């Protein structure tokens, strides 16, 4: 599971990944990206629009619900609210070995969940963490800044292709507008992130196609189609509603996860720095 | 010990190089030997910009785009600490990092050290803060005093604006906001321009809380509410202290502390369509006897083929920390809501 790219981490990433992700890129060639169902032909969107007439997604948003703990249906457990499944059809179509692996992950989740090591959450998990995120939209980009661990995504809308032979925790995202729906194609996500705290996982063959369909000024219908032929028997889809946070003068705050690691490690409780 | 660690850890090898060392452009600086009289630099004056940027849809000067840091040449020290004279030599580490296409300074740029006020180049530390800094420098190999940037903590302001090996800056503008995405450690700042009130002092952010406004073509940002929960939250500094350098020195910026009252006033001045000059006035009455100021040409438009990529700093940094400080963090887990 460990790959050199992340064990070296840090500043070496840009240089060091070049050769290492070749296998990933190779595996990704050949298969065409999954396509979510076509958007409605006539948009019912009535919310604000940007100068280029695209729906204006600028602002702070958040998903409600409990997908962060488990994208499948689950009862409550200590510290975990109960929740409906966000997976179309209810359950994730794992290959048998992968289902066993997921169950093992679940047993080990309190130490094995990458989020508990303060690693970036990956895609699509970043979208439904119990933290807000902020969208900044230009004609050529959609930027997403996440409150959790200051993760970011730069979604290029300029029709440039994905980079080859690189691997990213938050993926390499390219988007385009399909009518009033923002369609984002994300690859090169690596194999280290999970979909939730329950151990639902993927391989380095993961491709995610997200569809952001604004319903009105304050709601986005969010769908993510998950394609990973190494782990699943077929592509599958999750969907949820993204809510605009309407509090006046709201701004993103910090969940600087790494700080909490060091606090735990060497700061005595109650001491001053 | 440190040498072997640098070799072993790619993170350090890159990060150790750029301090907040010296002058912007060494070509105009006289050679200085150890013990020589401080080099004479002209007094700092804010650069006069006649450039009028195009306007965004909501009327802001449009400075949006992809920039890279203009390197701060090394080997050109502040007047306080003349270093042994030697000819500038790129292979000898003249520049704080290397690029295939090194950004150029605008014509007429005045060359001088980064510390512009007070003019002696010293950081005006209070006696208590100076003692604290000496303590940090003396213990710099321990994880509790290790540079927060090596720990992959957010380096705050102005530190994220000091040239670093991962150098891309994406500036975006939307109505009422300037948004900066730093390539370094995937940091970001959202700067509201609507004159809103500061946040409650109980709310702290690693990159501070920013409040901006346009003063003509100059973006002015007040930054407050910085995190101050660890010994490692330095908002300015270099990775390690050079032996023999006095603790008052800005040249080796290791371990400059700050308190809950720390605040920075930034000025981003577009000099031409390709260059942004940066000034930061640093104030903290608990740490400094007076406010002090750094200024330099900070950003140049990125070359057309420059693509910012993800800088995953913390992920996997445990190996570096084990090598550097013999501290094993691999077993540490934190609760996530």
Interface residues (C-beta under 8 A of the other chain):
Chain A: X5 X6 X7 X8 X9 X10 X11 X12 X13 X14 X16 X51 X58 X110 X111 X113 X115 X116 X117 X118 X119 X120 X129 X130 X131 X134 X136 X137 X138 X141 X143 X145 X148 X149 X150 X151 X152 X154 X163 X166 X168 X169 X170 X192 X197 X249 X251 X252 X253 X254 X256 X257 X258 X259 X260 X261 X262 X263 X264 X265 X266 X267 X273
Chain B: X10 X11 X14 X15 X57 X64 X143 X144 X151 X152 X153 X154 X165 X166 X170 X172 X174 X175 X177 X179 X181 X185 X186 X187 X188 X190 X192 X196 X197 X199 X203 X204 X205 X206 X207 X209 X227 X228 X229 X230 X231 X232 X233 X307 X308 X309 X310 X311 X312 X313 X314 X315 X316 X317 X319 X320 X327 X329 X332 X333 X334 X335 X336 X337
